[in-house]
């Protein structure tokens, strides 16, 4: 759900029980879990509640957001990751390179999910980490929030209990106060005030940030953006007015990547906006195949003050 971008939010509507029979001939079968999370959403225009009508979400003031045939709902306009970036991320993640990270997030979620509410993944991408958390928490529903329509299409299908919506991470989120038991922020932007607002009493924020060692074998050779030395300090300062650090641990392991997988790392992240394909191909040709690359992240759990 993220950014003042041109955004095509997805709210996938999938039935958890046989009794929810949403027959809409004009809406694709991917539009199914919305009925289970619509009470947690709010209108991005007036902040009032939303309800599901015929092929649209509406608020009492009359603001309406069409549910597209593919199961998408346009909640916030904005710019975001391209389909090519999302495709690269999906291929890389499905190869299992960040499986340990997903498992660590799910383990942390089991320990932290004590409050009522949904699991909200802010900047969810394809929804892989959210799906791992929902597997670990069988009584919860999830909401994948991202700015990218291409990402939301995949996130909407990431888990039977996951819905997906578009939003701007830097602006008021289209979620009601206290609607989340957990918020996940994995390599994503975040607003401390909004995170604190949407968390239920007793809720927690799980944030993942890269360390300076993350992908360091590729940073120089491929011209990737580097991680600043004070990344954790910046995170703590950003959240400090609203949150207290509860747990922190490092996750580091080697990945054995082909040249194509190394290219996917470039194409799936912010460096994709800065490296052209011809230059990337030339730089990749100079790398060993396969190449050992370090994955190094910091997982932090914060609780509201």
C-alpha positions in Angstrom: 0.0 0.0 0.0 2.6 2.5 -0.6 3.3 6.1 -2.1 1.7 9.1 -3.8 2.2 7.0 -6.9 -0.2 6.0 -9.6 -1.5 3.0 -7.8 -3.8 0.2 -8.7 -4.5 -1.3 -5.3 -5.5 -4.9 -5.2 -7.9 -6.2 -2.8 -8.2 -9.9 -3.4 -11.4 -11.5 -2.1 -11.0 -15.2 -1.4 -13.5 -17.2 0.5 -12.4 -18.8 3.8 -15.8 -20.5 4.3 -18.1 -22.1 1.9 -21.0 -19.9 3.1 -19.4 -16.7 1.6 -20.6 -17.1 -2.0 -19.7 -14.0 -3.9 -21.0 -14.5 -7.4 -20.0 -11.6 -9.5 -19.9 -12.4 -13.2 -18.0 -9.2 -14.0 -15.2 -9.8 -11.4 -12.5 -12.4 -11.8 -12.2 -15.4 -9.5 -9.2 -13.8 -7.8 -11.4 -11.3 -6.1 -12.4 -13.3 -3.1 -10.9 -12.4 0.5 -12.1 -8.8 0.6 -15.2 -9.6 2.6 -12.9 -10.7 5.5 -10.9 -7.6 5.7 -13.1 -4.7 4.4 -14.0 -3.8 8.0 -10.3 -3.1 8.6 -10.0 -0.6 5.7 -10.9 3.1 5.6 -11.5 5.5 2.8 -8.2 7.2 1.6 -10.2 10.4 0.9 -12.2 11.0 4.1 -10.9 8.3 6.4 -14.4 6.9 7.0 -15.1 3.2 6.8 -15.5 1.3 3.6 -18.1 -1.3 2.7 -18.3 -3.7 -0.2 -21.0 -2.9 -2.8 -21.6 -4.2 -6.3 -18.2 -4.4 -7.9 -16.8 -1.5 -5.7 -15.9 -0.4 -2.2 -17.7 2.7 -1.0 -17.8 4.9 2.1 -20.8 6.7 3.6 -19.7 10.0 2.0 -20.1 8.4 -1.5 -16.4 7.9 -2.4 -16.3 4.8 -4.6 -13.4 2.5 -5.6 -14.0 0.1 -8.4 -13.0 -3.6 -8.0 -11.5 -4.4 -11.4 -12.3 -7.6 -13.2 -8.9 -9.0 -12.1 -9.7 -8.4 -8.5 -8.0 -5.0 -8.0 -9.2 -2.0 -6.2 -7.7 1.4 -6.9 -7.3 3.1 -3.5 -4.3 5.5 -4.0 -2.8 6.8 -7.2 1.0 6.7 -7.4 4.2 5.4 -9.0 5.7 2.1 -8.1 7.8 -0.9 -9.1 7.4 -1.9 -12.7 6.1 -5.4 -13.9 9.7 -6.2 -14.9 11.0 -5.4 -11.3 8.2 -7.5 -9.8 8.9 -10.4 -12.2 12.6 -10.4 -11.2 11.7 -10.3 -7.5 9.3 -13.2 -7.9 11.8 -15.4 -9.7 14.5 -14.7 -7.1 12.3 -15.3 -4.1 10.7 -18.5 -5.5 14.2 -19.9 -5.9 14.4 -19.8 -2.1 17.3 -17.4 -1.6 15.5 -15.5 1.1 13.7 -18.5 2.7 15.7 -18.1 5.9 14.5 -14.6 6.2 10.9 -15.6 5.7 11.3 -18.3 8.4 12.9 -15.8 10.8 10.0 -13.3 10.3 7.4 -16.1 10.9 9.2 -17.2 14.0 9.2 -13.6 15.3 5.6 -13.3 14.4 4.6 -16.3 16.4 6.2 -14.7 19.5 4.7 -11.3 18.9 1.1 -11.8 17.6 -0.8 -11.4 20.9 -3.2 -8.6 20.0 -6.3 -8.8 17.9 -6.3 -7.8 14.3 -4.7 -8.6 10.9 -1.1 -9.1 9.9 -0.3 -6.1 7.6 2.7 -6.3 5.3 3.6 -2.8 4.3 5.6 -2.8 1.0 4.7 -6.4 0.7 5.9 -7.0 -2.9 4.8 -10.4 -4.0 3.6 -11.4 -0.5 6.1 -14.2 0.1 7.0 -13.1 3.7 3.4 -12.4 4.5 2.4 -15.9 3.3 5.1 -17.4 5.6 3.7 -15.5 8.6 0.1 -16.5 7.8 1.2 -20.2 7.7 2.6 -19.7 11.2 -0.6 -17.9 12.4 -3.5 -20.0 11.2 -6.1 -17.9 12.9 -5.1 -14.6 11.3 -5.9 -12.8 8.0 -3.3 -10.8 6.2 -3.3 -7.6 4.2 -0.5 -7.0 1.7 0.0 -3.3 1.0 2.1 -2.1 -1.9 2.2 0.7 -4.5 2.8 -1.6 -7.4 -0.2 -3.1 -9.3 2.1 -5.8 -10.7 3.2 -6.7 -7.1 -0.4 -6.7 -5.8 -1.6 -9.1 -8.5 0.9 -11.6 -7.1 0.4 -10.7 -3.5 -3.4 -11.2 -3.9 -2.7 -14.9 -4.8 0.1 -15.4 -2.2 -2.1 -17.1 0.4 -5.7 -18.1 0.9 -6.0 -15.7 3.8 -4.3 -12.7 2.2 -5.9 -9.7 0.7 -4.0 -7.0 -1.1 -4.5 -3.2 -1.3 -2.7 -0.3 -2.8 -1.5 2.6 -0.6 1.2 5.1 0.0 3.5 4.2 2.9 4.4 7.9 3.4 0.8 9.0 3.6 -2.2 8.0 5.8 -2.8 4.3 5.3 -6.3 3.2 4.3 -6.6 1.1 7.4 -8.6 1.7 10.5 -7.1 2.6 13.9 -6.0 -0.5 15.8 -6.7 -2.9 12.9 -3.3 -4.8 13.0 -1.8 -7.2 15.4 1.4 -7.1 13.5 2.9 -4.8 10.9 5.8 -6.2 8.7 8.2 -3.7 7.1 10.7 -5.7 5.0 13.2 -3.4 3.1 10.3 -0.9 2.9 9.6 2.7 3.8 7.6 3.4 6.9 5.9 6.2 8.8 6.2 5.8 12.6 3.0 7.7 13.3 0.9 5.7 10.9 2.4 2.4 12.1 1.5 3.3 15.7 -2.0 4.3 14.7 -2.9 1.1 12.9 -1.4 -1.3 15.5 -3.9 -2.6 18.1 -2.9 -2.4 21.8 -0.3 -5.0 22.4 0.6 -5.1 18.7 4.2 -5.1 17.3 6.2 -4.0 14.3 8.7 -6.3 12.7 11.2 -4.4 10.6 13.9 -5.9 8.4 16.8 -3.7 7.1 19.9 -4.7 5.1 23.3 -4.5 6.8 26.4 -3.1 5.2 27.5 -6.6 4.3 24.3 -7.3 2.4 25.2 -8.3 -1.2 28.6 -6.7 -0.8 30.1 -9.0 -3.5 27.7 -7.3 -6.0 27.7 -3.7 -4.9 30.9 -2.6 -6.6 30.9 -4.9 -9.6 27.3 -4.2 -10.6 27.0 -0.6 -9.3 24.3 -1.3 -6.7 23.3 1.3 -4.2 25.3 0.8 -1.0 23.8 0.5 2.6 24.9 3.3 4.9 26.9 2.4 8.0 24.3 3.9 10.3 21.2 2.1 8.9 20.1 0.7 12.3 20.7 4.0 14.0 18.5 5.7 11.4 15.8 3.1 11.9 15.8 3.6 15.7 15.7 7.3 15.3 12.9 7.2 12.8 10.7 5.0 15.1 11.9 6.3 18.5 9.2 8.8 19.1 6.5 6.1 18.9 8.2 2.7 19.4 10.6 0.9 21.8 13.0 -1.7 20.5 12.1 -5.1 21.9 14.2 -7.6 20.1 17.0 -7.5 17.5 19.0 -10.2 15.7 21.1 -10.6 12.6 20.4 -13.0 9.7 23.4 -13.7 7.5 24.2 -16.6 5.2 25.8 -17.3 1.8 23.8 -17.5 -1.4 25.1 -19.3 -4.5 23.8 -17.3 -7.4 24.0 -17.7 -11.2 24.6 -14.7 -13.3 21.0 -14.5 -14.1 20.1 -14.5 -10.4 22.6 -11.8 -9.8 20.9 -9.8 -12.5 17.5 -10.4 -10.8 18.9 -8.8 -7.6 19.6 -5.6 -9.6 16.3 -5.6 -11.5 14.2 -6.2 -8.4 15.4 -3.4 -6.2 16.0 0.4 -6.2 19.2 -0.1 -8.2 17.0 -1.0 -11.2 16.2 2.7 -11.6 20.0 3.5 -12.0 21.6 0.7 -14.0 20.9 0.2 -17.8 20.6 -3.3 -19.2 23.6 -3.0 -21.6 25.9 -1.9 -18.7 24.5 -4.6 -16.5 25.1 -7.3 -19.1 28.7 -6.2 -19.5 29.3 -6.2 -15.8 27.7 -9.6 -15.3 29.9 -11.1 -17.9 32.9 -10.3 -15.8 31.5 -12.2 -12.8 32.1 -15.9 -11.9 29.2 -18.1 -12.6 28.0 -19.2 -10.1 29.0 -16.5 -7.5 28.9 -16.7 -3.7 26.9 -13.7 -2.4 26.3 -12.7 1.2 22.7 -12.1 2.4 22.9 -10.0 5.6 19.9 -8.5 7.3 18.9 -7.1 10.7 15.5 -8.2 12.0 14.1 -5.8 14.7 10.9 -6.1 16.7 9.4 -2.8 18.1 6.4 -2.3 20.4 4.5 1.0 20.7 5.4 3.3 23.6 
